[in-house]
Amino acid sequence: MDKDFIRNIFYYKRYYLDFFETLKPEVKAKFNWTLGLISTIDRVPEKYFKHMEDSDGIFEVRVEVGSDIYRVFSFFDKGQLIILVNGFQKKTQKTPKKEIELAERLKKQYFDEKKGK
């Protein structure tokens, strides 16, 4: 892969990887493709990467395979570093508030650990 990366992606602990391991091969492939897109293009379409309104800097990576919809929450650290946290399969129109709250807690935990608290 000889693409230039403009963003780096980091998995915080095993939250994303544990979720990823539960997915079907075609969903894993779509997540890998989507993360590659987010890493390499300047303006990522909202269809794939969107800021969550009413959140503290949480973004969602968005993947659809057939009629199945998946989301992984993330946030930025140091400009172009994206930290991936919790993922889930979306079963309702509205994103579950508990998933957003978990992402915000994990973001706080990440930065607290980074500061050495």
Secondary structure, DSSP 8 states (H G I E B T S, - for coil): -----SSEEEE-TTHHHHHHHTS-HHHHHHHHHHHHHHHH-SS--TTTEEE-TTSSS-EEEEEEETTEEEEEEEEEETTTEEEEEEEEEE-SSS--HHHHHHHHHHHHHHHHHHHT-
